[in-house]
């Protein structure tokens, strides 16, 4: 067991100096960076946050679906076509 450990220690330090640092554009925005930092530190919180995000997305999709299937959508579309 120790036979594998000893050569790995210097290899680890060598790779630490040779490999590139974390890319600056790793995250798209500050909110995404905060999310992933929280996900690594507190997975239980990130699961709750994901659940909340998906509920929000689902609500918005339901809202769009109800508008797209409503008579109001058809009326708006017909009125827009008259403007053109």
Steps between C-alpha positions, in 0.01 A plus 500: 500500500777745587676398179239688293480797732864609495531561124164679490602777741772652276284445191218692668724799574656496153155501339399787729774714347467377141124501447309817413306688763122502505371682188361847564189429289414179684165644611266705283405741776531562872172322578625180337828517691313545829273206416789262431694610806191430712443167324848383595481618859136423584335249265179503705459873437573460130233230470246737652620779270468274195149402604408869534651585161315220324172599664553854374577374149196273510275790605627715214446218250146446630432870465625500139300187419180645639551820299584310180185290529273790596263696279695811595808369317302443180345846529841664557645311205212604274532863608874495435445359154259788427769752599743360244 
